[in-house]
Structures are given as structure tokens and as C-alpha cells.
Amino acid sequence: MIAFDFAYYKPETILEAFETYATENDQGKKVVYYAGGTEFITFARVNKLDANVVIDIKGISECNVLEIKDGQLIIGSAVSLNKISDSNLFPLLGQTAKKIADHTSRNKISIGGNMNSRLMYRECLLPLLVVEANVVIFSKNETKIVPVAHLYNGTVKLTAGDFLVQIIINTSMIDLPYVSFKRTKLSKVGYPVLSLAAIRTDSEKIRVAFSGICENPFRSKKIEKIINDTALTIDERVEQVATSLPIPVISDIESSMEYRVFVLKNALSDMIAELELAK
Ligand SMILES: Cc1cc2nc3c(=O)[nH]c(=O)nc-3n(C[C@H](O)[C@H](O)[C@H](O)COP(=O)(O)OP(=O)(O)OC[C@H]3O[C@@H](n4cnc5c(N)ncnc54)[C@H](O)[C@@H]3O)c2cc1C
């Protein structure tokens, strides 16, 4: 049971959603956007979150798009993880999404909800960071297109009231050789001790992004430089990466820091070997 009352709006346009947010917020109310609702409901039930107003963005047509148009894959922020996996339009994203939660939850969990989650994992970001996707956001009364890394590499930098409308990926990036890896503490369903998504681009460079190992998902140019330094052996590159992470490796109930580093090294060795073989 949710122990507080809130007003629920389901706007049909982007502008209506934003105006509802602005009007209610100006009256001092706490307003949240809502897509799959799994995180909102989970936290609201245990009093870890409250809100006076909930704006459900699933009624907005732009947020429900999943199509290829003019050389771009367009994914609406309210599209569920299962729809993305089942479509197989972007296999790396589909594989990554498929490893999040259980099948029933993935019918609800939206890609936008995952990317804006208050939990640190946000695994759908990994494929988007490596293919250098753009995101369409509605911010301060206008639609803006910005590189995903500007808002989502590290902590989420969306300003209050702004919301994610769509993700745009150049179709030249969706069928490249890839590796998707996730290791959990115990079972198949669980938060990642380490999750990584990697591709090899046409210019033969490996790009990789990580989640679970540090406080936020990230892609690092410094790490990719080491990974692509073929003058070094794979083992040498892996050792250098393990000491060059841009943020500290965490230790928590899922795993110790030492175990995370151990898993990272193994995953990197396999990933480099597999993607270099794909040349
Ligand atoms: C059983 C279970 C297992 C899970 N396991 C994993 C896992 O292994 N890896 C992982 O990465 N995550 C995992 N999660 C977390 C899940 O991906 C997030 O909780 C996600 O936020 C849920 O998406 P939703 O659409 O239901 O979110 P909602 O509850 O609708 O929203 C979540 C947050 O995102 C904001 N938001 C939603 N849409 C937008 C938008 N378009 N623009 C701006 N803000 C928006 C909301 O305001 C809210 O703050 C798991 C969740 C469950 C329930």
C-alpha cells in the first residue's frame, strides 16, 4: 500500500506534461514523472519516496515510438525493456535489457525509467554510451537533442522538470560486433557486481562502458586508450585498466571491492580477445 495521496495526470502531449509539471511545481508541490512505475511504487510503498503529483508519460506518442527512420533508430523513453529486446533492432541493447530484472518486471520497466533510476546501475546506458547515442529531452519549454554522454556519463544531469523523450541511434552503429557481460552475486536475476557493454567500431577500436563496479555507469576514453593499445599484451592492458578506473571501485553487500576487480579483469580479458578476434 502507498501511504500518501497524490494527484495522477496522464498527458497526451509533451507540452501538456511540461506545463503540468511547471504549474504544480510552482504551487510548491513535489512532482515526479512516471513511466513503468516499478521504482516509484517500490520506493513509495516503503516510504523512501513521496510525491504530491505524478505525471505518467506513457500517454505521449513520441515516448512510445520504436522505429527506424531516415538512418536512425528512434526509441521512445516509455518503451518497455521487453519491447526493445523482442524487436531485436539493436542487439547489444536488447541483450543488455534482457539481463535486467525478471521477465514480468521488464514488461513494465521503461528504458527512460532505467536511465533515470535513482539506483546506481542504469544498465541500459552502457550500449547507448558506446554507440554515442543522442537523447531528445524536453527542457525549459523546448525540445533539445544532446549527446547521451552529456547527461548520463556518470551521475544523471537532467534538471528538475526536464524529461527524456527519446533516444536516437545512428543505424550504422547498431550491428557492430559486440560483447554484453553481466555478473551477479548469486542468481541470473540480480543487480550487477559488474556489467559491461562493448563494441568494435569500423575503425577497429573497442569502446566499452561499465556499470555495477563503481558508483555510476561510465565510459572512459582513458580506459579505451589502454584497451586499444595493441603494443601491450591483453594481460598488461587488463592490469593497467584495473588501476586506471576514473572512480573508486565499490564494496557493498553484493560484493567486495577485491571480487569486483577480479571479475573486471576476467571480463576484460574475454571481451578484448573476443572483439579482437572479430576483426
Ligand atoms: C525486480 C527488479 C530488478 C531490477 N534489476 C535491475 C538491474 O539488474 N539493473 C538495472 O539497471 N536496474 C534494475 N532495476 C531497476 C530498474 O531498472 C529501475 O528501477 C527503473 O527505474 C524502473 O523503470 P520504470 O520505468 O519502472 O521507472 P519509474 O518508476 O516509472 O521511474 C523511475 C525514475 O525515473 C524517472 N523517469 C522515468 N521516466 C523518465 C523520463 N522519461 N524522463 C525523466 N525521468 C524519468 C522517474 O521520475 C523516477 O524517478 C530493477 C528493478 C526491479 C523492479
The ligand as an SDF file (V2000), in Angstrom:
LIG
                    3D

 53 58  0  0  0  0  0  0  0  0999 V2000
   12.9020   -6.6830   -9.8100 C   0  0  0  0  0  0  0  0  0  0  0  0
   13.7880   -5.5510  -10.2890 C   0  0  0  0  0  0  0  0  0  0  0  0
   15.1110   -5.8130  -10.6150 C   0  0  0  0  0  0  0  0  0  0  0  0
   15.9350   -4.8060  -11.1380 C   0  0  0  0  0  0  0  0  0  0  0  0
   17.2060   -5.1050  -11.5500 N   0  0  0  0  0  0  0  0  0  0  0  0
   17.9430   -4.1660  -12.1840 C   0  0  0  0  0  0  0  0  0  0  0  0
   19.1940   -4.4860  -12.7740 C   0  0  0  0  0  0  0  0  0  0  0  0
   19.6670   -5.6020  -12.7070 O   0  0  0  0  0  0  0  0  0  0  0  0
   19.8630   -3.4930  -13.4330 N   0  0  0  0  0  0  0  0  0  0  0  0
   19.3710   -2.2250  -13.5510 C   0  0  0  0  0  0  0  0  0  0  0  0
   19.9870   -1.3830  -14.2120 O   0  0  0  0  0  0  0  0  0  0  0  0
   18.2010   -1.8820  -12.9690 N   0  0  0  0  0  0  0  0  0  0  0  0
   17.4860   -2.8240  -12.3040 C   0  0  0  0  0  0  0  0  0  0  0  0
   16.2850   -2.4890  -11.7300 N   0  0  0  0  0  0  0  0  0  0  0  0
   15.9630   -1.0730  -11.6030 C   0  0  0  0  0  0  0  0  0  0  0  0
   15.0580   -0.5430  -12.6840 C   0  0  0  0  0  0  0  0  0  0  0  0
   15.6940   -0.5660  -13.9410 O   0  0  0  0  0  0  0  0  0  0  0  0
   14.7300    0.9160  -12.2890 C   0  0  0  0  0  0  0  0  0  0  0  0
   14.1130    0.9240  -11.0300 O   0  0  0  0  0  0  0  0  0  0  0  0
   13.8800    1.6650  -13.2740 C   0  0  0  0  0  0  0  0  0  0  0  0
   13.8140    2.9980  -12.8390 O   0  0  0  0  0  0  0  0  0  0  0  0
   12.4650    1.2040  -13.3710 C   0  0  0  0  0  0  0  0  0  0  0  0
   11.8940    1.7620  -14.5470 O   0  0  0  0  0  0  0  0  0  0  0  0
   10.3860    2.2780  -14.5360 P   0  0  0  0  0  0  0  0  0  0  0  0
   10.0500    2.6640  -15.9410 O   0  0  0  0  0  0  0  0  0  0  0  0
    9.5060    1.2850  -13.8850 O   0  0  0  0  0  0  0  0  0  0  0  0
   10.6010    3.5700  -13.6280 O   0  0  0  0  0  0  0  0  0  0  0  0
    9.6020    4.6010  -12.9140 P   0  0  0  0  0  0  0  0  0  0  0  0
    9.2530    4.1010  -11.5470 O   0  0  0  0  0  0  0  0  0  0  0  0
    8.4760    4.9770  -13.8020 O   0  0  0  0  0  0  0  0  0  0  0  0
   10.6110    5.8310  -12.8190 O   0  0  0  0  0  0  0  0  0  0  0  0
   11.8750    5.6990  -12.2010 C   0  0  0  0  0  0  0  0  0  0  0  0
   12.5420    7.0720  -12.0940 C   0  0  0  0  0  0  0  0  0  0  0  0
   12.8370    7.5620  -13.4010 O   0  0  0  0  0  0  0  0  0  0  0  0
   12.1870    8.8180  -13.6320 C   0  0  0  0  0  0  0  0  0  0  0  0
   11.7620    8.7980  -15.0250 N   0  0  0  0  0  0  0  0  0  0  0  0
   11.0350    7.8280  -15.6550 C   0  0  0  0  0  0  0  0  0  0  0  0
   10.8980    8.1370  -16.9580 N   0  0  0  0  0  0  0  0  0  0  0  0
   11.5460    9.3170  -17.1490 C   0  0  0  0  0  0  0  0  0  0  0  0
   11.7630   10.1540  -18.2800 C   0  0  0  0  0  0  0  0  0  0  0  0
   11.2920    9.8250  -19.4990 N   0  0  0  0  0  0  0  0  0  0  0  0
   12.4660   11.2910  -18.1230 N   0  0  0  0  0  0  0  0  0  0  0  0
   12.9650   11.6400  -16.9050 C   0  0  0  0  0  0  0  0  0  0  0  0
   12.7780   10.8990  -15.7910 N   0  0  0  0  0  0  0  0  0  0  0  0
   12.0960    9.7410  -15.9250 C   0  0  0  0  0  0  0  0  0  0  0  0
   11.0420    8.8620  -12.6430 C   0  0  0  0  0  0  0  0  0  0  0  0
   10.6860   10.1680  -12.3110 O   0  0  0  0  0  0  0  0  0  0  0  0
   11.6430    8.1270  -11.4540 C   0  0  0  0  0  0  0  0  0  0  0  0
   12.4670    8.9870  -10.7090 O   0  0  0  0  0  0  0  0  0  0  0  0
   15.4370   -3.4730  -11.2390 C   0  0  0  0  0  0  0  0  0  0  0  0
   14.1170   -3.2100  -10.8600 C   0  0  0  0  0  0  0  0  0  0  0  0
   13.2870   -4.2250  -10.4250 C   0  0  0  0  0  0  0  0  0  0  0  0
   11.8600   -3.9110  -10.0930 C   0  0  0  0  0  0  0  0  0  0  0  0
  1  2  1  0
  2  3  1  0
  2 52  2  0
  3  4  2  0
  4  5  1  0
  4 50  1  0
  5  6  2  0
  6  7  1  0
  6 13  1  0
  7  8  2  0
  7  9  1  0
  9 10  1  0
 10 11  2  0
 10 12  1  0
 12 13  2  0
 13 14  1  0
 14 15  1  0
 14 50  1  0
 15 16  1  0
 16 17  1  0
 16 18  1  0
 18 19  1  0
 18 20  1  0
 20 21  1  0
 20 22  1  0
 22 23  1  0
 23 24  1  0
 24 25  2  0
 24 26  1  0
 24 27  1  0
 27 28  1  0
 28 29  2  0
 28 30  1  0
 28 31  1  0
 31 32  1  0
 32 33  1  0
 33 34  1  0
 33 48  1  0
 34 35  1  0
 35 36  1  0
 35 46  1  0
 36 37  1  0
 36 45  1  0
 37 38  2  0
 38 39  1  0
 39 40  1  0
 39 45  2  0
 40 41  1  0
 40 42  2  0
 42 43  1  0
 43 44  2  0
 44 45  1  0
 46 47  1  0
 46 48  1  0
 48 49  1  0
 50 51  2  0
 51 52  1  0
 52 53  1  0
M  END
$$$$
